Amino acid sequence: MNKTQEKEQLQQAPLPLAQPASATRRRNRLTRNLAVAAFLAVLLPLTRAEAIPIVMNFTVPGPVTGTIVWDAASPTSPIDSLISIDLSIDGHDFTLDEVDFVNLGEFGLIGGRVTGVNTISPGTNDFWIMWDVQHLTPFEFAYTSPTLDVVSVVTKSRFDQFSVTAQQAVPEPATLTLLAAGLAVGRLARRQPVYASAPRYKPG
């Protein structure tokens, strides 16, 4: 191939054009901003005090064994809402519709709604449980049923078992998606774009 043919071939071949420096900088800034936004969307929800499941387990003479789960920022924080209850007294299985709670500052109180959370009417399917919120120790469990004419009261020293613990929250799918997006954009931001410049032909 002579020089004339080589020159014609170079002139006919499509050549990639160099990206202007200003456009490159704008693209890099946009990529970095997207990376920051994606990471903030993931990190900010994790830093504020969101409600997590709190689990109470207890056993008192009878025997009566119960498990109550609620939402709160921590085991020593006020209750936000009840999640579930597993409690049977004298053959009656309590449901969430039958129970409620009251935050009393130093104490927490969960009980039946028959005559109000903080009162018990003998001869009904009713109960309450009270505990020291700061020290996470039991204070009192009281209950009654249609077969009982009185309210049975169990003081803190008679509890067989009592615990209030935080259940580890599972990340929501949306959070996992944002995390994946943040990682992907972060990798893109670290990659430096390479642009090919058109070769210069120097006649011989």
Sequence and secondary structure as in RCSB ss.txt:
>XXXX:A:sequence
MNKTQEKEQLQQAPLPLAQPASATRRRNRLTRNLAVAAFLAVLLPLTRAEAIPIVMNFTVPGPVTGTIVWDAASP
TSPIDSLISIDLSIDGHDFTLDEVDFVNLGEFGLIGGRVTGVNTISPGTNDFWIMWDVQHLTPFEFAYTSPTLDV
VSVVTKSRFDQFSVTAQQAVPEPATLTLLAAGLAVGRLARRQPVYASAPRYKPG
>XXXX:A:secstr
  HHHHHHHHHHS       HHHHHHHHHHHHHHHHHHHHHHHHHHHS   EEEEEEEEETTTEEEEEEEEESST
TS   EEEEEEEEETTEE  GGGEEEEE SSEEEEEESSS TT   TTSSEEEEEEETTTTEEEEEEEE TT SS
 EEEEGGG SEEEEEE      HHHHHHHHHHHHHHHHHHS             
